[in-house]
Amino acid sequence: MTASAPAPAPPGGVDPAWLPPGVFRPIGSRRTLIAGTGPLVETVHGEVADACARFGGQVVREARTGNARTPDMPYDVVLEVAGGDGPDALGGEGFALVRAGGVTRVTAGGQAGLLYGLFHLVRLGEAVFRGERPREVHRPALALRMLDHWDNVAVHPVMGQVERGYAGGSLFWRDGLARGSRGELERVRRYGRLLAACGVNAVAVNNVNVHRAEARLLTDRIGEVAAIADALRPYGIRTHLSVSFASPVLLGGLPTADPLHGAVPGWWAETTRRVYAAVPDFGGYVVKADSEGQPGPFTYGRSHADGANLLAGALAPYGGTVHWRAFVYDHRQDWRDRSTDRARAAYDHFVPLDGEFAPNAVLQVKHGPLDFQAREPVSPVIGAMPDTRLAVELQATQEYTGQQRHVCWLGPMWSEVLRFRPGGESHPDVGELACGGGLVAVSNAGDDPFWTGHPLAQANLYAVGRLAWQPGADPRAVLREWIELTFVPGESADPGRLREGLHAVLDGSWHTYEKYTAPLGVGFMVQPGHHYGPSVDGYEYSPWGTYHFADRDGVGVDRSRATGTGFAGQYAKPWAEVYESPGSCPDALLLFFHHVPYGHVLHSGRTVIQHIYDTHFDGVAEAEEARRVWAGLADLVEPARHARAAERYEEQVRGAREWRDHINTYFFRKSGVPDAHGRRIH
């Protein structure tokens, strides 16, 4: 980005994101009764008491739980923990909402449910206090709603403090120590508050690529993890830790990490016992093994089920879970060998192991078969392992979608993934298949004053929690929630214009980004290493297995069963048939599944080459229009927030033009086909 004067900081030093004080006015100006006991009930009381102090309401505590009474005092709001069993039980995180007789009542099955019920009232605002409201029940569809932080304890010489992080430094670590060592845990607590308000209930606090300093968090530095867990616990966030599979060797002095070696299970059992002694509500381990240089069970001739079950056994007595990542592939491929296909790897490695994983082992599968590209098919692993608990992994941090310098609202992409039915129309969708393991996203948050670098990237963080709570939610409705919370209408002289402008710049931003970057699902046309900006051949002759095979005749990867790598055949019949042929394959994924001539006619009626030209020109025009719309909102948005986003829009437009010129020029020179509209291609 071009150097410029630093943008002003938000008032108070840290942006309030979707919890500005104004959103608490409806509840803070009323009389509220809170019934129940426990630490999360105390959190609820603290939130309501703070709001009442600000806006003139009153809050009363009652220790009893279940059917809190209002005998002599006209309460406007009752928040109560009821508990209970039976078919109508709400569960620990569920709650019921009803308004009758002038009282709005939230009845929760447990303390966490009361916390989520409070934040639901905050989302609804004044509307929840108008008229009568029939009883409605809210329960999370997925029990685990988790954010993985790829944060390094010690600054990595290549990846820095946060691997693939675009929002400043780590929220948890600085200069090799936990931030708690310097009394900086209030920011961590505020982060937990934001996450609870959108429904997230778990966080992994360190990078899945576990380096030497991070490995020690498991043993002699577990106290630092405990301090972070203490800061997150008041908002119902359970702490998880990424660990190295080689820990028995690295930390325990054992000669081997073989999961079936006699001393290894004992070492993990004792180490895990000490972890739970320090963090009693510890969630479990996250493991990246046999992938991109990380150690794993293949070293000892063991399977990934052997490896996962080793850690699952150590965690089981405490109710913990091991999240075993399915991101396993050969990263030393020969680009000349077209039979090798990185997209096949997860299916080939893991589907034969279905049914062999322990009940508390969760296989964590990236939503696409490659690596969080702007467009990929849903991974065929999802739906192919009915006897294994699966978690679906998303990437909120925008590694391949603009790195929080470009606006790219990912809610619509994630919604498409979660609604996809791998087995066909009569079968469960991805959201339903993830019920056993949960939804996990790589966090896009850091110590940046705006949390996510680009203020508008906060919408992606918010959407993770809301879609994990309700995978079938309309992403536009989720975005509307975020807008209404983040940009409080009362603070604007023209809230309608503000909402309209925000929808205009966000609703189609994923498609805009896709248009001016890699076309038709081909992916990976990025600068090697940092992955920002265009480089069509940057990975084309590398060992990473990320190829597009463009030549003078055509472009794309043949993944058909008939003539290609056979990847299309990993899908269940309805989708295998759709993806097998260029004639039936959706245009958006054509080059992911097929190598076709530049003159191939898409379902849209355009040729591939003309589609490339048109979309890249269109994408730049849309980015320029979004910049114009945002500039027009300057009088309606808090100045520091507006200035930061305006600065990022300048970079987005510059980057979009660079992408357009690189991609169009490359394919014009490859194909020799001019633009049908006579536009200049450099």
N, C-alpha and C positions, 0 to 999 in steps of 0.2 A: 504494500500500500504506500501511496505517496506520503511523505512525512508532512505533518501539519501540527498546529498547536493542539494540545490535548483538549478534548471536549470537557465541558464542566461536569462535575460530579453531581449525582442526585442529591436532593436535600437529605440531610442526615447521614450522608456518606454511603448508604446502601439503598438501592432501589427496593421499594416494598413489594414489587412484582404483583401477584394477584391477591395480596392481603393488605392493601392500603387501609388506613384507619377508617375511611369513609364507608367501607362495606360493612362495618359493624354497627353503623348507626341504627338500623332497624331494630336489632336486638338490644343494643346499648341504651336505647331511649325508652325501654319498657321494663316491667317488673317480671323477674324470672325466678322460678324455684328450681333448684338443682337437688335431686335426690339420689344418693348413692355414696359409696366410699371407694377409696383406692387412688393410686397415683394419677391415673388418667382422668378420673373425675376431678381431681385437684387441678389438672391442666385445664379442663373445661371451665371450672369455676374461675380460674385465673383469667382466662380469655374473656368471660362474660363480665367479671368484675372490672377489668381494664376498660372494656367498652362502656360499662355503666358510668364509670368515673369520668369518661370523656364526654358522654352524651346525656347524662342526667338520669339514667334509669336506676333500678335497684335489683340486687340479687340476694336471695335467701338460700341457705343450705339446710338440707334435711338429711340425716344420716341413713334413714331407712330406705330400702329398695323395694320397688314394685308398687304401682298404683299410688303414687304420691298424692296426698289429699290437698285440697285447697279450701279448708273449712271457713276461715274467717277473712281471708285476704284475697282480693281479686287479682290473681296473677294473669299476665298476658301469655307467658311461656312457661311450660313445665318440661324439664329435661330430667329423665329418670332412667335408672338401670333396673330392669325387671328380671332378667334371667329367665329361667324356666326351660322345660323340655317339651317334647311332643311334636306333632307335625307342624305346628305353627311357630316353633322355636325360631328365634331370630339369629341364633349363633352369636359368637363373641364379637363379630364385627357388624352384624346387621342391626337395623333399627326400623321402627315404624313411625310414621308421621300422620297426624290427624289434626284437624281444627274443628272444634265444636264448642258452642256456647261461649264464643269469644276467647277461647283458650287454644293456643297452638301447643300441641304436646308431642314430644319426641320420646318414644319408649325404646330403650336399647337392650339387646340381649347380654351385653357385657360392657366393660369400660371403654374398649376401643369403639364399639358401636355408638356410644354416647359422643365420643369425640367426632366421629364421622357425621353423626346426626347434627351436631352443632355446625360443622362446616357446610352441611347441606342447607341449613337455614340461612347461613351467610350467602350462599350462592343464590338462593331464592329471593332474598331481600324483602322489600315491603310486600311483595305479592303473597307471601305466605301468611300474612296477617289480615288479608282481606276476605271477608265472607267465610263460608264453611268450606271444609276440604275433607273429602272422604279419606278413610284410612288407606295408606299406601305403604308397602313394605320395600325396603331397600337392603339388598345383600350383595356383597361382591361376588361376581361370577368366578373370579380366580382368587384362590386363597393367598397366593404369593404374588406380590406386585413390587418388583425389585429394580433398583438402580445399581449397576456396576460402575465403580469409579476406576478408571485406568490411571490412578495416581501413583507416582513413585515417591517413596519416602526420601531418598536421596536423588538429586537432580541427575537424570540420565544424560550422558554426553551427546546423545543423538535425539532422543525423544523428549528431553527436558523434564519438567516437574510433573506434567500430565501428558501421557502418551495420547496423541490425537485429541488434545485439549485445545480449545480456542476461546477460553474465557478466563485467562490469567492463570494464576497458580492454583495449587490444591487448597481445598477447603479444610483438609485434615492435617496436612504435613507441610513443613517449611524448614529448609536448611537441615534436613536429616532428622528432624524431631517432630513429634506430634504437636500440633498447635496448642494443645492443652498445656504443654510445658511452658508456654508463655501467656497463659491466661486468656487465650483467644477462642474459647469454646462457645461464647455467646453467638458467634456467627454460625457455628455448627448447629446450635439449638434453633436458630432462626431458619436454617435450611430444613431441619426436621419438621418445623412448623409448616413451611410451604409444601413439603411433600405430603404430610398428613392431610392438608387441605385439598389435595387432588386425589388422595387415595393410596399413595405409595406406603408400604409397610416394611420394607427391608432395603438395606444398603450394604454393598461390599465396598470396603474402604481403601482397597489398594489394587494395583494393577494385576491383571491376569498373567502378564509376563513378570514373573516374580524374580527379581534380582537379589543380590546378596543382602542388602540392607533390609529389604522387604521380607525376606525369608525369616528373619529373626523376630518378626512380629508374633510368630507362632509360639515362641518360647520365652526368652529373657526380656522381650519387649512387649509382652502381652498386656502389661499395665497401661501402656499408651493406647492400646485398642480399647481397654476398659474405660478410659477417660472419655474417649469419643462415644462409646456406647452409652455412657451416663448422660451425655449431652443430647443424644437422640431419643433416649427411652421415654421422656415425658410426652412424646408425640407418637408413641406406639411403633417406633422404628426399631426393628431387630438388626443387629450388626452381624455381618458376615465377613470372612477373611479369605482372600486368595492365597493359596499355599502352593509350594513347590512339591511335586511328586517325589523329588529326591531329598526331601527334608531329613529322613533318617540318616542319610549320608552327610548332608550339609550341616546338620545341626546336632545329630545324635551320635556321631562318630561310628555308626555301623558301616560295615563294608559293602552293604547292598541295600537297595530300596525295593527289592523283589517282593511283590505283594503276597507271595506264598511262602516266603522265607520265615522260619519260626520266630525270629526276634523282631521282625518288622511290625506285625500286627500289635504286639505288645508295646512297642515304642509309640505307635500312634494312639493306642488306648490310653497310655499314661499321659502323653502330651495333651490329648483332648480332655482328659479329666482336669488337668491344670488350667486349660482354657476356660472350662465351665466354672471352675472355682473363682476365676477372675471376672467372668462375664456370665452370670447365671442364665440369662436369656439369649445367649449366643445362638445365632441362626444356623451356622454351618460353614462349610468350605466351598470355595469355587476353585476349579482345577482346569488348567490348560495343559494338556499332556501330549507328548509325541507330535507337537505342532510347532513349526517355525523355530526349531532349536530347543524347545522346552523338553525336559526329560519326561519319560513315561514308561508304561509297562512293556512296550515293545522291546526295550533294552534287554528284558529278561525273558523274552519269548512268551509273555503273558498277554491276555486280551484286555481291552478297555473295560470290560465287565469285571475282570479280576481287579483291576486298579480301582475302579469306582467302589466296588463292594468292600475293599479294604478300608477305605475311609468311611463308608456308610456304617460299617460295623463299629468303628470307634465312636461315631456320633449317635448311634441308635439309642443307647441308654439315656441320653439327655434330650431326645426329641429333635436332634439336629438333622440337617440334610446336606448331602454333597451334591453340588451342581457341577456336572462333568460336561465340559464343552465338547461339542461334536465338530469343532473346527480343526479337523485333522486331514492333511493332504501332503502330497509330495511337492515341496517348494524348490526342488532341483530338477525341473523338467527340461526336456530337450525340445525347443520350439519347432524343430523339424519333424518331430514325431506327432502326427495328427491323430493318432489313436489314443494318446494320453489326454485326459480331460479332468482338470481340477474340479469341475462341477460335479463329477461322479463320486468324488472321494468320500463324502460323509455317508452317503447311502451304502457304498461298497464296504466301508469299515463297520458301520453300526447296525444296519438292518439285520444281518445274520445273527446279531446278539440279542434280538428282541426276546424278552422273557427271562434273560439271564441277570438283569440288574436287580439289586436289592430294593425293597419297598421304599426306603428313604434315599435312594439314588435317583437324581433327576438328570436326564440328558438334555443339555441346553443347546438348542439348534438355531443357528442363524436363520432368519426368515427367508432368505434366498440362498441358492447353492454356492454363490461365490463370496461376495464381501461387501454388502451394504451399498450396492450401486444405485444410481438414480432409477434404474428399472431392471428388475430381475423377475423371473418366475418364482413362485413359492417353492421352497425346498421340498423335494419328493420324500424326504425323510419324515416330514410331518404327515401323518396318516398311514405310514408304512410300518409303524411299530406299536400295535395296539396293546401290547403287554408291557410297555415301558412308560414310565412317567416322563413326559416331554415338557420342557419350557421353551417358549419361542423368544428368541433374542432379537431385539431391534437396536438401532443405533441413533440415539438422539443427538449425540455429537456429530456434526455434519462433515465427517471425513471426506466423503465423496460428493457432498451436496452443498458445497460452498463455504464450508469451514466457518460458519457464523459471520462471514463477511458478506454473504449473499442471503437474501430472504428466501427460505425454502420451507414452507409450512408442510410438515410431513404427515399430519393427521390423515389426509385422504389416502396416501400410500399405505399407511399402517392399517387403515380401515379395509382397504382392498385385500390385504393379506389376511386379516382376521376373519373376513367374510368368505374367503375362498374355501371351497369344498373339495378337498383332495380326492375323495372317492366318487364325486359326482353329486348331482342335485339332491339325491335322497340320503346323503351321508352327512356326518357332522362337519361343521366348518372349523377353521383353524382355531378360533376362539374357544370352541367347545373342546377340541382336542387338547388344548393347553390347560384345561381345568385341573389336571392332575399335577402339573409342574409349575404353572404360572407364566407370567409375562415378565421378561427382563429387558432392560434397555441400558445401553452404555450412556452414562450421564453426560450432559452438555454443560454442566455447571462448574464454576470455579470461583476464585476469590475476587473476580471482577466486580466492580460496584453494581453492575447490572445483572450479575449472576451468570449470564450466558453470553457475554460479549456483545452481541447484537441484542438490543432490547426485545425485538420481535421474535427472537429465537426462544424466548421464554414460553411461547405458545407450544413449542414441541415438548418441553419438559412437563408442562401442565397436561398435555394430551396423553403422555405415557400413563400417568395415574388414572385418568378418567377412562381411557380405553381398556386398561387392565381391570378396572372395576366393572365396566360394561363393554365388552368387546364389540357388541352390535350397535353401539351408540352412533348416531349420525355425527360425523366429524365436523360438519358445519355447526351443529348445535354445540359441540364441545368448544369450537372456536368462539362462538357467540358468548358462551359462559366466560371464557378467558377475557374477552374484550370487555364485557360488562363489569368484571371484577377489577381488571387492571386499569381501565380508563373509566373511573367512576363518573357516570353521567352528570351528577350534580356539580362537578368541577368544571364543566364545559358550558359555554353559552349556547352551543348548538350540538347537543349529544347525537342527534340523528345524523348530521353531516360527519361527525367523527366516526360513528359506527360504520357508516357507508364507506368512508374512506379506508378504514382498517380492513374491512372485508374486501375491498377492491384490490388492495396490495397483497393480501394474504391468500385469499381463496384459491387462486390459480397459480400460486408461486411455484409449486412443485413442477407443474407442467411447463411453466416458463423456463425454469432451470434446465429441465430435461431437453427442451427445444434447442437451447444454445450450447449444449454440451454433447455428450455421446449419443448418437442416433439409434433408434429402433432396437434398443436393448443390447447394443454391442458392448458398452462399458469400458472402463479402464483406460481412457485416452488422456491420462493425467501425467503430470510431471512425476518422475520416480522419486521415491523417498518421502517427500512431504505431501504429495498428492494434491497440490493446489495448482490450478491453471492447466492449459492444454498442452499435451505432447502426444500426438497420435501414435507414434511408434515408441513412446517412452518405455513400455513394457513388452513390446512386440517380440523382441529377441532375448528376453530375459528368462531366467529359470522359474519364474513365479507362476507360470501357467495361465496368463491373462492375455489371450491373443484375440485379434480380430481378423487376421489373415487377409487383409486388403491387398489386392493386386490389380493389374490393369483390366482384368475381366470382371471383378466383383468383390464382395466383402461379406464377412460373417463367418460363423463357426458351424460346421455341419455336425449337429448332435443327433441326427436321425438314427434310427436302428438300421435302416436299409443301407446307407452309405457312409455314415459318420461314426461318432464315438458311442452311440447307443444310449446316451443320456436320456433322450426322450422316452425310452422304454422303461425308465425307472418309475414313471408315473403310473397310476391306476389307469385302467382301459380308457375311460372317456377322455382324459387329458393326454394320454400317450398318443391317441389317434389324432387329437387336435394339433399337437405339436409336431407330429411326424412329417407333415406335408407343408411346403410353403403356401399351398393354396388354402389350407385351413388354419394355419398358425396366425394368431393375432398380429397385426402390423407392429404393435409396440414391442413385440418380442421376436420379430422375424430374424434379425441378425444374431440373436442369442442362439437360435436353433438351426439356422440355415445359412449356407454360403450361396448368395444369389448374384446374378448379373446386375449391373447398375441400371439396366433398362427394365428390370423386373417390375411389373405393375402391382402396386399395393391395392388393398381393398378400397382405399380412398380414391383410387383412380390415378394417382400420381406414380411416377417411377421412383425407385429408390433414390437415385441421384437428385431428382428434383425435390423430393421430400427433404433430403439433407440440406439443400440450398434454402428452400422455403422456410423450414423450421428455424434455421439459424438466423435468418433475417428477422423472422417473426419474434423469436425469443429476445433479440436485442431491442426491438421496438417495444415489447411488453415491459422489459426492464426499465427502459427510458420513461415509459408512461407511469410505472409504479413510482419512480423517483419524483416525477412531477406531482403525482397525487400526494405523496408524503410531504413534499415541500409545502403544499397547500394546506396542510393540517397544523402548521407551525403555531397558529394562534390558539389551538385546541389541546395541545399536548405539552406536558411539563417540559420546560426548556432544555434541561440536561438530557432527558430521554430523547427528545426530538433531535437534538444536535448529534448525539451518538449515532442514531439510526440514519440521519442525513449523511453523515460521514461515510457510513458503510454503503449507502446507496451509490455514492460516487464511485466507490471501488467496485460495486456490483456492475454498474454500467460499463466501466472500463474493462472489467474482466469478461463480460458478455461479448463485447466487441472483439476482444482478443480471441475468445473461443470461436466466434463466428468466422473470423478471418483465417485462423489456423485450420479449422475443420474444412471450410469450403474450399480453401486453396489446395489443401492436401488432396481432397477427392476430385477436384477439377483436374489436377495434374495426373492423378492416377487414371481417371476415366477418360479424360479428353472431351467430356460432354459439357457444352456451355450451359449457362443458366437460361432457361426458356424466357425469362423476363428481362434479360439483358442487363442485370445489375452487375456492378463492378465486383469482381473477385480478385483479390490481390495476388 
